[in-house]
Amino acid sequence: MKLKILVGTMTSTADYVAQAIQMDCADIVDDIEVLLMDGRDISVFDDPQALYLICSSTYGSGDVPDNARALYDSLDATPKFLGHVRYGVIALGDRTYLNTFAFGGKKFDERLQGLGAQRIGDVWCHDASAGTMPEELATAWCREWLALAAATAPVQTTA
């Protein structure tokens, strides 16, 4: 299994979460690549063998982080069918902003589903105001998510 973690972040928290997952889940996944979203576009989803994990913070009034803007916008500007994409979402936010809580990740989820991508499991949201460490909780969630992804993986046939 190959896992690509796409990171949208303003203060590096989402990057720390992705790196923690990369280290903690190395015993489950052979190939884990952490990719900051900077300068990326919809073509980042071109690998049909990869499992994708969006790890995004929320910025401003429920927006995606600045480094994720180009990728997010390209999902509308140059849309294509992403039916081969299997993905999950880690959405970081602060529940004190109830009306926009974790919208950075939730917005990616909405766009990907609109292009036919297949989300595995539920969007996982972390509340910064809860006082918990997102790295610890996210790695535990990711281990369960990876098991679900393996259990629901399409059967590979050889010709």
N, C-alpha and C positions, 0 to 999 in steps of 0.2 A: 504494500500500500504506500502511496505517495501522498503527503499532506502539504498543501500550500496555505500558509497563514498570511492573509493580506491585512496589513495593519494601517489603520487610520488613527492618527493621534496628534494632539497639540502639545501635551506635556510629557510625553513618553510613557504614560501609564499603560496604554494599550500595547506598546512595544515590550514593556517589562512582562506583561501577561503572556504575550506570544513567546518570548524567550523562555519563560518558566515552563510553558507547555512543551516547547522544543526539548528542553532538558528532561522534564519529568516523563514524557511519553515516548522517549527514544527506545524503550523496551517493547513498545507496542507497534510503532511505525518505523520502518527502515529508513525512510527518506522524508525528513521534515524540513521545509524551507520557509523561513520567515522573510516576507517581502513587504517593505514599506510601500504604501500606495503612491508615493511621490512619482509623478510623471507617467503613471500607468494608464492604460485604457482597456476597453472591453477585450482586447486580444489576450489579456492575462488569463482569460478563461479558456484558451484554445487547447489546453492539454486534456484530452478525454480520459486519461489514466489517473488524473489527480483528483483528490478530494480537497475541497476548499473550505477554509474557515475564515470568515470575516471577523476581525477583531477591531472594533471601532469605538472610540469615545464619542461624546456628543459635545458640540461647541455652540456658543451663542444661544440663539433661540431655537434649539433643537436641530441644528445643522450638522452636517458631516464635517469633520476636521478639514482644515485648509489643505493638508497634504492628500486628502482623499477626494477633493473636489473634481479633479480632472477625470478620475476613474468613474465617479458617480455620474458626472455629466455625460460621459461617453456612453453610458448605458442607455441614455435617451437619444443622444446625437447620432450615434452609429449603431442602432439596435440590430441584434441578430438573435436567432433562436438559440437558446442555451440549454436545450433539453438534455444534453449529455452531462451537464454540470450538477454534481451532488455537493451540497454545502451545508454549513452550519453558521450560526451567528453568535458572537459574544458582543453584547451591547453594554457599554459602560456609561453610567450617568449618575445623576444625583436626584434622589426622589423629592428633595425640597423644591425642585422645579417640576412639579407634578404634571403639568400640561405638555411637557416636552421630554419627560424622563426617558433616557436611553434611545432617543430618536435617531442618533447617528447610525447605529446598527440596524434599527427597525426600518429606516429608509432604504438601506441597502437590501434588506430582506424583501421589501415590497417591490423594488425594481427588479431584482433577480427572479422573483416568482412571476412577475409580469412578462419576463422573457422566456419562461418555460423551465427555468432551473428548478431542481428538486431539493427542497430543504429537508434535512434529516433532523428529526426531533424538533423541540421547541427552541425559540430564541432564548438564550440565557442572558439575563440582565443582572448587572451588579450595581448596587446602590452605594455610592461613595460616602453618603451621610450615615451609613450603618456602622462605620468604624471597623469593617472587616477588610482583610487583605485580598484584593481581587486576584492576585497571582495564585494564592492557595486554593481559593474556591474555584477558580477557573480550571486549574489543573485537575481537580477532582471531577468537575463536570465534564471536562474533555475526555477523560478516561472512559466514562460512561457513554459519552457521545460516540467515541471511536468504536466501542463495542457494538452500539446500535448500527453504526455505519457498516461495520463488517457483516453484521447479521442480515442487513437489508441490501447488501451489494448485489448488483446484477451478476448472473452466472456468466462467466467467460467461456466461450466456446472456441475451439480451434478447428480450423478447416483442413 
